[in-house]
Amino acid sequence: MGWLLYLLILLQIARGAKECLQHFHTDRYGTKQITCLCNEDYCDSLDTVAPLPDDQAYIYITSKAGKRMNRTIAKFRTGNERSTPILTVYPTELKQQMKGFGGTFTDGAMLNIDNLPSKARKNLLESLFGPSGMQYSLGRVPIGSNDFSTRPYTYDDWDDDVQLLNFTLMDEDISHRGAGALLHELNRTDYWKIYANYMLRYFEEYSKHGINFTMVSSQNEPNLSKSPNFPWQAMFFTPNMLVEWVQKYLGPALRTNNATKNLELLSLEMSREQLEEYSKALLADDRAKNFSSGIGLHWYADDKIDASILRKTVTEWGGRYVIYTESANGWLTNDVILGSWDRAENYVKSIMEVVNNGGAGWIDYNLCVDMNGGPSWIGNNMDAAIVVDKQNRSFLKQPMLYAVGHFSKFVRPGADYMASRFSPNQDLPQIHHAAFVNKDGSRVLVLYNSDSEQECNISVIDDSRSSGLLPVTLPPSSIATVLWGFNTRPAVSEAQMSPAKEDIEDQDAATLEREEIVATTTVGNLSPILSSYFQFPIILSIIIRVLI
């Protein structure tokens, strides 16, 4: 076993769109489902997004019937004819700044990618990160093993190594003798300084490879593993324990280390079911609060707590951001459903709900899984946006990939969320919408028609334009992205700026294009897990994982 460093430099310019090579599947109910088949010789792709005249817009459509980001160009119409419902976007009503969208570099995902032939592997990476693909801008990387590894391990599996003398990123070829006593006792406060040093060592080692992170979370799902029989890697913290961990150990350690002093700390990372309890404890401690830049959330209990808690949290935390760091279909059923449109709808509805309630980004779980939804050492198989078919040397793009891509490709890091509203008495409950303004002034409107039988016609108005209506037709069960305003000066807003946003605006354009990485932690009875999220420049994606 060794380390494989992928440096995929996507310098080529897309030479024209390639249509989805449709691959048909039948679900348990006899319904036809569609994936896009990719291999060494062929993979669907998208045209480069070139600026359009002011009176024109791109419209990208993905539908249950089989469209996959099919692109057309529409024109703003002059005149007062308003026979269809009007949806207006307001570029001067800006709210949160977006961090981005992306997926997670689990061990399993990297193993699956490595199982493909070289050209197919390149096509997969281009599909996720490249200019002819979905241009993911955030990546989450577990540090150590997680449930999508082939075995549990840490970067220091030696008993009583309190000085971390055996810490290494390279040595993962370990035996199944279990974790050392250090990690079995990590919930004792006398080990917390060692735990903080463990985290610092990780960032120091990665920095030697030129990888600089953007964020780190205090602990992944700290509420889950209270039972010693919890099945996979985790670490339990009560709310008060987490406060002490942040304000006495992790926060100070990060701020005084050259490799981590600029990291943004996600002081929480959990489902929103437990958000209020843990958030209240952290907010009551000024020092813990001041170390915090944002909150990370998982989608697993979203149906139990109303999404309004997101906006409430942003307000209570003084404008600090909320970002969704883990979402996955199939987590209850442990399965893959090839071509599932329902699961694509789950994704687009989740993203819409998050950003419409103040969320600054959204990250999928595994970048890809195998045909069974793994590998997972604990059998916690799930679905993913890409499914790798090792036997046939190919991979299948699920509708979920395009659902994420309708956001990730067009809503770039640093974009501002902007208000969008239907005219009075014209609201269409089947049409979900979210709008953004990119740093270059271009407008992005994402639409979702949840009606499975009827197409829907609307007209879009840009409130910053003196006139013009843009006609948009949404097929049944479809997602659309509308993109225009390439020559528009960015709007000026009185929207409240978070600390992170103020920092960004002090940087130059080149800095905004730098690689960014976020990290979250899950450390427990078996191993520590830090997850890294990194923001890719447009033409460069760096993928680093252990391959067996």
C-alpha positions as CSV (number, residue, x, y, z in Angstrom):
1,M,0.0,0.0,0.0
2,G,1.3,3.5,-0.7
3,W,0.3,7.0,-1.3
4,L,-0.8,8.2,-4.7
5,L,-0.8,11.9,-5.4
6,Y,-3.1,12.8,-8.3
7,L,-2.3,16.2,-9.8
8,L,-4.9,16.7,-12.4
9,I,-4.2,19.9,-14.2
10,L,-7.2,20.6,-16.4
11,L,-5.7,23.1,-18.8
12,Q,-7.5,22.0,-21.9
13,I,-10.5,24.1,-23.1
14,A,-13.7,22.1,-23.7
15,R,-14.1,21.5,-27.5
16,G,-17.8,21.2,-27.5
17,A,-20.5,19.4,-25.6
18,K,-21.0,15.7,-25.8
19,E,-24.4,14.2,-25.2
20,C,-25.1,11.8,-22.4
21,L,-24.7,8.2,-23.5
22,Q,-27.9,6.9,-22.0
23,H,-27.8,3.7,-20.1
24,F,-31.2,2.3,-19.0
25,H,-32.2,0.6,-15.8
26,T,-35.5,-0.6,-14.4
27,D,-36.3,-0.1,-10.8
28,R,-38.3,-2.4,-8.5
29,Y,-41.5,-0.9,-9.7
30,G,-40.7,-1.4,-13.4
31,T,-40.0,2.3,-14.0
32,K,-37.3,3.2,-16.5
33,Q,-34.3,5.0,-15.0
34,I,-31.4,6.7,-16.8
35,T,-27.7,7.0,-16.1
36,C,-25.0,8.4,-18.3
37,L,-22.4,5.8,-19.3
38,C,-18.7,6.8,-19.4
39,N,-15.6,4.8,-20.1
40,E,-12.1,5.2,-21.7
41,D,-13.4,6.2,-25.0
42,Y,-16.4,8.4,-24.3
43,C,-18.0,10.6,-21.6
44,D,-20.6,13.4,-21.9
45,S,-19.3,16.9,-21.3
46,L,-20.5,20.5,-21.4
47,D,-19.5,23.5,-23.5
48,T,-17.3,26.2,-22.0
49,V,-19.5,29.0,-20.6
50,A,-18.7,32.0,-22.8
51,P,-20.1,35.4,-22.1
52,L,-23.3,36.3,-23.9
53,P,-24.7,39.7,-25.0
54,D,-26.7,41.5,-22.3
55,D,-30.1,40.5,-23.8
56,Q,-29.3,36.8,-23.9
57,A,-29.2,34.0,-21.3
58,Y,-28.1,30.4,-21.1
59,I,-30.7,27.9,-19.9
60,Y,-29.5,24.4,-18.9
61,I,-32.1,21.7,-18.3
62,T,-31.9,18.3,-16.6
63,S,-35.1,16.2,-16.5
64,K,-36.4,12.8,-15.5
65,A,-37.2,12.1,-19.1
66,G,-33.5,12.1,-19.9
67,K,-32.1,15.6,-20.5
68,R,-28.8,16.2,-18.9
69,M,-27.9,19.8,-18.6
70,N,-29.0,20.4,-22.2
71,R,-28.2,24.0,-23.1
72,T,-30.2,26.6,-25.1
73,I,-29.9,30.3,-25.5
74,A,-32.9,32.6,-24.8
75,K,-33.5,36.3,-25.2
76,F,-35.0,38.8,-22.9
77,R,-38.2,40.1,-24.5
78,T,-39.2,43.7,-24.5
79,G,-42.8,44.9,-24.0
80,N,-45.4,44.6,-21.3
81,E,-46.9,41.2,-22.2
82,R,-47.1,39.2,-18.9
83,S,-49.2,36.2,-19.6
84,T,-47.1,33.8,-17.5
85,P,-46.2,34.0,-13.8
86,I,-43.4,36.5,-13.1
87,L,-40.4,35.5,-11.0
88,T,-38.2,38.5,-10.2
89,V,-34.6,38.4,-8.9
90,Y,-33.2,41.3,-6.9
91,P,-29.5,41.8,-7.2
92,T,-29.4,44.5,-4.6
93,E,-31.0,42.2,-2.0
94,L,-28.0,40.1,-1.1
95,K,-27.5,37.8,1.9
96,Q,-24.9,35.1,2.6
97,Q,-21.8,34.6,0.6
98,M,-21.4,31.2,-0.9
99,K,-18.4,28.9,0.0
100,G,-19.2,26.4,-2.8
101,F,-20.4,22.9,-3.6
102,G,-18.6,19.5,-3.8
103,G,-18.1,16.0,-2.5
104,T,-16.0,13.9,-0.2
105,F,-12.7,12.1,-0.9
106,T,-13.2,9.0,1.2
107,D,-10.7,6.1,1.0
108,G,-13.5,4.1,-0.8
109,A,-14.0,6.8,-3.4
110,M,-10.3,6.9,-4.2
111,L,-10.1,3.1,-4.4
112,N,-13.0,3.1,-6.9
113,I,-11.3,5.8,-9.0
114,D,-8.1,3.9,-9.0
115,N,-9.9,0.8,-10.2
116,L,-10.6,2.5,-13.5
117,P,-8.3,2.6,-16.5
118,S,-6.3,5.8,-16.8
119,K,-8.4,7.4,-19.5
120,A,-11.7,6.6,-17.7
121,R,-10.2,7.9,-14.5
122,K,-9.4,11.1,-16.2
123,N,-12.9,11.4,-17.6
124,L,-14.3,10.9,-14.1
125,L,-12.2,13.6,-12.5
126,E,-12.9,15.9,-15.4
127,S,-16.7,15.2,-14.9
128,L,-16.4,16.3,-11.3
129,F,-13.9,19.1,-11.3
130,G,-13.0,20.2,-14.9
131,P,-14.3,23.0,-17.0
132,S,-16.3,20.6,-19.1
133,G,-17.7,19.0,-16.0
134,M,-19.4,20.1,-12.8
135,Q,-16.5,22.2,-11.5
136,Y,-16.9,21.1,-7.9
137,S,-15.3,23.8,-5.7
138,L,-15.3,22.1,-2.3
139,G,-13.8,18.8,-1.3
140,R,-14.0,17.0,1.9
141,V,-11.2,14.6,2.9
142,P,-11.3,12.3,5.9
143,I,-8.0,12.3,7.8
144,G,-7.5,8.7,8.8
145,S,-10.2,6.1,8.2
146,N,-13.9,6.4,8.3
147,D,-16.8,4.1,7.5
148,F,-15.9,4.2,3.8
149,S,-12.4,2.8,4.4
150,T,-11.6,-0.9,4.0
151,R,-10.4,-1.1,7.7
152,P,-10.1,1.2,10.7
153,Y,-6.7,2.9,11.2
154,T,-5.1,6.2,12.4
155,Y,-1.9,8.0,11.6
156,D,-0.4,6.8,14.9
157,D,-1.6,3.3,15.9
158,W,1.0,2.8,18.6
159,D,0.2,2.3,22.3
160,D,0.9,5.2,24.6
161,D,2.7,7.3,22.0
162,V,1.7,10.5,23.7
163,Q,4.5,12.5,21.9
164,L,3.2,11.3,18.5
165,L,6.7,10.1,17.6
166,N,5.2,7.5,15.2
167,F,2.8,9.9,13.5
168,T,3.0,9.6,9.7
169,L,0.7,10.2,6.7
170,M,2.4,7.5,4.7
171,D,2.2,4.4,7.0
172,E,-1.3,3.0,6.5
173,D,-0.2,-0.5,5.9
174,I,-1.0,-1.6,9.4
175,S,-2.2,-4.8,11.0
176,H,-5.7,-5.3,12.4
177,R,-4.5,-5.1,16.0
178,G,-6.8,-2.2,16.8
179,A,-6.0,1.3,18.0
180,G,-3.7,2.0,20.8
181,A,-4.7,3.0,24.3
182,L,-4.3,6.7,23.5
183,L,-7.3,6.6,21.2
184,H,-9.4,4.4,23.4
185,E,-9.1,7.0,26.1
186,L,-9.4,10.2,24.0
187,N,-12.5,11.4,25.9
188,R,-10.3,12.0,29.0
189,T,-9.3,15.7,29.2
190,D,-5.7,14.8,30.1
191,Y,-5.4,13.5,26.5
192,W,-7.0,16.5,24.8
193,K,-3.7,18.4,24.4
194,I,-2.3,15.3,22.7
195,Y,-5.4,15.2,20.5
196,A,-4.9,18.8,19.5
197,N,-1.2,18.1,18.7
198,Y,-2.3,15.2,16.6
199,M,-4.5,17.5,14.5
200,L,-1.7,20.0,14.2
201,R,0.7,17.3,13.0
202,Y,-1.8,16.4,10.2
203,F,-1.9,19.9,8.9
204,E,1.9,20.3,9.2
205,E,2.5,17.1,7.2
206,Y,0.0,18.2,4.5
207,S,1.6,21.6,4.2
208,K,4.9,19.9,3.4
209,H,3.1,18.6,0.3
210,G,1.9,22.1,-0.6
211,I,-1.7,21.4,0.6
212,N,-3.1,24.2,2.7
213,F,-6.5,23.8,4.3
214,T,-9.2,26.4,4.8
215,M,-11.3,25.1,7.6
216,V,-11.4,22.4,10.3
217,S,-14.3,21.3,12.4
218,S,-14.0,20.7,16.1
219,Q,-15.5,17.3,15.9
220,N,-17.6,15.3,13.5
221,E,-21.0,14.3,15.0
222,P,-19.9,14.6,18.6
223,N,-23.3,13.4,19.9
224,L,-23.4,10.0,18.3
225,S,-20.9,7.7,20.0
226,K,-21.9,7.8,23.7
227,S,-22.3,4.1,23.6
228,P,-19.0,2.1,23.7
229,N,-20.6,-0.2,21.2
230,F,-21.1,2.5,18.5
231,P,-20.2,0.6,15.3
232,W,-17.8,2.9,13.6
233,Q,-15.2,5.6,14.1
234,A,-16.6,8.4,16.3
235,M,-15.8,10.4,19.4
236,F,-18.4,11.6,22.0
237,F,-18.5,15.1,23.4
238,T,-21.3,16.5,25.6
239,P,-22.0,20.2,24.8
240,N,-19.9,21.4,27.8
241,M,-17.1,19.1,26.9
242,L,-17.1,20.5,23.3
243,V,-16.9,24.0,24.7
244,E,-13.9,23.1,26.8
245,W,-12.3,21.3,23.9
246,V,-12.7,24.4,21.6
247,Q,-11.8,27.2,24.0
248,K,-8.9,25.5,26.0
249,Y,-7.3,23.2,23.6
250,L,-8.2,23.2,19.9
251,G,-8.8,26.9,19.4
252,P,-5.5,28.1,21.0
253,A,-3.5,25.3,19.3
254,L,-4.8,26.3,15.9
255,R,-4.1,30.0,16.4
256,T,-0.5,29.5,17.5
257,N,0.7,27.1,14.8
258,N,2.0,28.4,11.5
259,A,0.3,25.6,9.5
260,T,-3.1,26.2,11.1
261,K,-3.2,29.9,12.2
262,N,-5.4,30.9,9.3
263,L,-7.8,28.0,9.4
264,E,-11.5,28.8,9.9
265,L,-12.9,26.6,12.7
266,L,-16.3,25.0,12.3
267,S,-17.1,24.7,16.0
268,L,-20.0,22.2,15.3
269,E,-20.6,19.5,12.8
270,M,-23.8,17.5,13.3
271,S,-27.4,17.1,12.2
272,R,-29.7,20.0,12.9
273,E,-31.6,17.8,15.4
274,Q,-28.9,18.5,18.0
275,L,-27.9,21.9,16.7
276,E,-29.7,24.1,19.2
277,E,-28.4,22.3,22.3
278,Y,-24.8,22.4,21.3
279,S,-25.0,25.9,19.8
280,K,-26.5,27.3,23.0
281,A,-23.5,26.0,25.0
282,L,-20.9,27.4,22.6
283,L,-22.6,30.8,22.4
284,A,-22.6,31.1,26.2
285,D,-18.8,31.0,26.2
286,D,-17.3,34.1,24.5
287,R,-13.9,32.5,24.0
288,A,-15.3,29.4,22.3
289,K,-17.5,31.6,20.2
290,N,-14.7,33.8,19.1
291,F,-12.6,30.9,17.9
292,S,-15.6,29.9,15.6
293,S,-16.0,30.9,12.0
294,G,-18.9,28.7,11.1
295,I,-21.1,25.7,11.7
296,G,-21.1,22.4,9.7
297,L,-24.3,20.4,9.4
298,H,-25.3,17.0,8.1
299,W,-28.7,16.3,6.4
300,Y,-29.6,13.1,8.2
301,A,-32.4,14.4,10.5
302,D,-33.5,17.4,8.4
303,D,-37.1,16.0,8.3
304,K,-37.3,16.4,12.1
305,I,-36.3,20.0,12.5
306,D,-37.6,22.9,10.4
307,A,-35.1,24.6,8.1
308,S,-35.7,28.0,9.8
309,I,-33.2,26.9,12.4
310,L,-30.5,27.6,9.9
311,R,-31.4,31.3,9.5
312,K,-31.8,31.5,13.3
313,T,-28.4,30.0,13.8
314,V,-26.7,32.5,11.4
315,T,-28.4,35.4,13.3
316,E,-27.4,34.1,16.7
317,W,-23.8,33.6,15.6
318,G,-23.5,37.2,14.4
319,G,-23.4,36.4,10.7
320,R,-21.0,33.4,10.8
321,Y,-21.7,30.9,8.1
322,V,-23.6,27.6,8.0
323,I,-22.4,25.0,5.5
324,Y,-23.7,21.5,4.9
325,T,-20.8,19.1,5.0
326,E,-22.3,15.7,4.5
327,S,-25.4,14.4,2.6
328,A,-26.0,11.0,1.1
329,N,-28.9,9.0,-0.4
330,G,-29.3,5.3,0.6
331,W,-28.1,5.8,4.2
332,L,-31.2,4.1,5.6
333,T,-31.4,1.3,3.0
334,N,-27.7,0.8,2.3
335,D,-28.2,0.5,-1.4
336,V,-27.5,2.0,-4.8
337,I,-30.4,2.7,-7.2
338,L,-29.1,3.2,-10.6
339,G,-30.7,6.2,-12.4
340,S,-32.9,7.2,-9.5
341,W,-34.6,10.5,-10.2
342,D,-36.2,10.6,-6.8
343,R,-32.7,10.7,-5.3
344,A,-31.7,13.6,-7.6
345,E,-34.8,15.4,-6.3
346,N,-33.7,14.8,-2.7
347,Y,-30.5,16.5,-3.5
348,V,-31.9,19.6,-5.3
349,K,-34.6,20.0,-2.6
350,S,-32.0,19.8,0.1
351,I,-29.7,22.3,-1.6
352,M,-32.6,24.7,-2.2
353,E,-33.7,24.5,1.4
354,V,-30.2,25.1,2.7
355,V,-29.3,28.1,0.6
356,N,-32.8,29.6,0.9
357,N,-32.4,29.6,4.7
358,G,-28.9,31.1,4.9
359,G,-26.6,28.2,4.1
360,A,-23.3,29.0,2.4
361,G,-22.6,25.7,0.8
362,W,-23.4,22.0,0.4
363,I,-21.1,18.9,0.2
364,D,-22.1,15.4,-1.0
365,Y,-20.6,12.4,0.7
366,N,-18.6,9.9,-1.4
367,L,-17.5,11.3,-4.8
368,C,-18.2,7.8,-6.1
369,V,-19.1,4.3,-4.9
370,D,-18.9,0.8,-6.4
371,M,-21.9,-1.0,-7.7
372,N,-22.8,-2.1,-4.2
373,G,-22.4,1.3,-2.6
374,G,-19.0,0.7,-1.0
375,P,-16.4,-0.2,-0.1
376,S,-17.3,0.2,3.6
377,W,-15.5,-1.9,6.2
378,I,-18.6,-1.7,8.4
379,G,-21.1,-2.4,5.6
380,N,-22.5,1.1,5.8
381,N,-23.1,1.2,2.0
382,M,-24.7,4.3,0.4
383,D,-25.5,5.7,-3.0
384,A,-23.5,8.4,-4.8
385,A,-23.5,10.8,-7.7
386,I,-21.1,8.5,-9.6
387,V,-21.1,4.6,-9.5
388,V,-17.9,2.8,-10.7
389,D,-18.4,-0.4,-12.6
390,K,-15.0,-2.0,-12.2
391,Q,-15.9,-5.2,-14.1
392,N,-16.8,-3.2,-17.2
393,R,-14.0,-0.6,-16.8
394,S,-16.6,2.2,-16.8
395,F,-18.6,4.5,-14.5
396,L,-22.2,5.7,-14.4
397,K,-23.3,9.3,-13.8
398,Q,-26.4,9.3,-11.7
399,P,-29.0,12.1,-12.0
400,M,-27.7,13.2,-8.5
401,L,-24.5,14.4,-10.2
402,Y,-26.4,16.8,-12.4
403,A,-28.6,18.0,-9.5
404,V,-25.4,19.1,-7.7
405,G,-23.9,20.4,-10.9
406,H,-26.7,22.8,-11.6
407,F,-25.3,24.7,-8.6
408,S,-21.6,23.8,-8.5
409,K,-20.8,24.7,-12.1
410,F,-22.4,28.1,-12.1
411,V,-22.5,29.4,-8.5
412,R,-18.8,30.1,-7.9
413,P,-17.1,30.6,-4.5
414,G,-17.7,34.1,-3.3
415,A,-21.0,34.5,-5.0
416,D,-23.8,36.2,-3.1
417,Y,-27.2,34.7,-2.5
418,M,-29.9,37.1,-3.8
419,A,-33.6,37.4,-3.2
420,S,-36.1,36.0,-5.8
421,R,-39.8,36.2,-5.5
422,F,-42.9,35.5,-7.6
423,S,-45.2,38.4,-8.2
424,P,-48.2,38.6,-5.7
425,N,-50.8,35.9,-6.3
426,Q,-48.6,34.2,-8.9
427,D,-46.6,31.9,-6.6
428,L,-46.3,28.4,-8.0
429,P,-45.8,25.8,-5.2
430,Q,-44.3,23.3,-7.7
431,I,-41.5,25.7,-8.7
432,H,-38.6,25.9,-6.2
433,H,-36.0,28.6,-6.9
434,A,-32.7,30.1,-5.6
435,A,-30.7,32.9,-7.1
436,F,-27.2,34.2,-6.9
437,V,-24.8,36.9,-8.1
438,N,-21.3,35.9,-8.9
439,K,-18.2,38.1,-8.3
440,D,-18.1,39.0,-12.0
441,G,-21.7,40.2,-11.8
442,S,-23.3,37.3,-13.7
443,R,-26.6,36.2,-12.4
444,V,-27.6,32.5,-11.7
445,L,-31.1,31.3,-11.1
446,V,-31.7,27.6,-10.3
447,L,-35.2,26.3,-10.8
448,Y,-36.8,23.0,-9.9
449,N,-40.2,21.8,-11.2
450,S,-41.5,19.2,-8.9
451,D,-44.7,18.5,-10.9
452,S,-44.2,15.1,-12.5
453,E,-46.9,15.6,-15.2
454,Q,-47.1,19.2,-16.3
455,E,-44.5,21.5,-17.8
456,C,-44.5,25.0,-16.4
457,N,-43.9,28.4,-18.2
458,I,-42.6,31.4,-16.3
459,S,-41.0,34.7,-17.1
460,V,-37.9,35.9,-15.3
461,I,-37.3,39.6,-14.6
462,D,-33.9,41.0,-13.4
463,D,-34.8,43.9,-11.2
464,S,-31.6,45.7,-12.1
465,R,-32.5,45.8,-15.8
466,S,-34.7,48.6,-17.1
467,S,-36.9,46.2,-19.1
468,G,-37.2,42.7,-20.5
469,L,-38.7,39.4,-19.6
470,L,-36.9,36.1,-20.1
471,P,-39.2,33.2,-21.0
472,V,-38.4,29.8,-19.3
473,T,-40.1,26.5,-19.9
474,L,-39.6,23.8,-17.3
475,P,-40.5,20.3,-18.4
476,P,-42.1,17.9,-15.8
477,S,-39.7,16.8,-13.1
478,S,-36.9,19.0,-14.2
479,I,-34.1,21.2,-12.9
480,A,-32.9,24.3,-14.7
481,T,-30.1,26.8,-14.4
482,V,-30.5,30.2,-16.0
483,L,-27.3,32.2,-16.5
484,W,-27.0,35.8,-17.7
485,G,-25.6,39.3,-17.0
486,F,-22.0,38.6,-18.0
487,N,-21.3,42.3,-18.6
488,T,-23.2,43.5,-15.5
489,R,-21.3,45.4,-12.8
490,P,-21.6,43.5,-9.4
491,A,-24.5,44.9,-7.3
492,V,-23.7,46.8,-4.1
493,S,-25.8,45.7,-1.2
494,E,-26.2,46.6,2.4
495,A,-26.5,43.0,3.3
496,Q,-24.7,42.1,6.5
497,M,-21.3,40.7,6.0
498,S,-20.0,37.7,7.9
499,P,-16.4,37.9,9.2
500,A,-15.4,35.4,6.5
501,K,-16.9,37.6,3.8
502,E,-15.0,40.7,5.1
503,D,-11.8,38.8,5.0
504,I,-12.5,37.6,1.4
505,E,-13.2,41.2,0.2
506,D,-9.8,42.3,1.5
507,Q,-8.1,39.8,-0.8
508,D,-7.3,40.2,-4.5
509,A,-8.8,38.2,-7.3
510,A,-5.8,35.9,-7.5
511,T,-6.2,34.9,-3.8
512,L,-9.9,34.1,-4.4
513,E,-8.8,31.5,-7.0
514,R,-6.4,29.7,-4.6
515,E,-6.9,26.2,-3.5
516,E,-8.8,26.0,-0.3
517,I,-9.2,23.0,2.0
518,V,-11.6,22.5,4.9
519,A,-11.1,19.9,7.6
520,T,-13.5,18.2,10.0
521,T,-12.7,15.7,12.7
522,T,-14.2,12.5,13.8
523,V,-11.9,10.7,16.3
524,G,-13.0,7.9,18.5
525,N,-12.5,4.4,19.9
526,L,-10.9,3.2,16.7
527,S,-9.3,6.1,14.9
528,P,-9.4,9.9,14.4
529,I,-11.0,11.2,11.3
530,L,-10.4,14.7,10.0
531,S,-12.2,15.7,6.9
532,S,-10.7,18.2,4.5
533,Y,-12.7,20.4,2.3
534,F,-10.8,22.2,-0.4
535,Q,-11.9,24.8,-2.9
536,F,-10.4,24.2,-6.3
537,P,-9.1,26.8,-8.7
538,I,-10.9,26.6,-12.0
539,I,-8.2,24.5,-13.8
540,L,-6.6,22.6,-11.0
541,S,-7.8,19.8,-8.8
542,I,-5.5,18.0,-6.4
543,I,-6.7,14.7,-5.1
544,I,-4.8,13.1,-2.3
545,R,-5.8,9.8,-0.7
546,V,-4.3,6.5,0.3
547,L,-4.7,3.8,-2.2
548,I,-4.4,0.1,-1.3
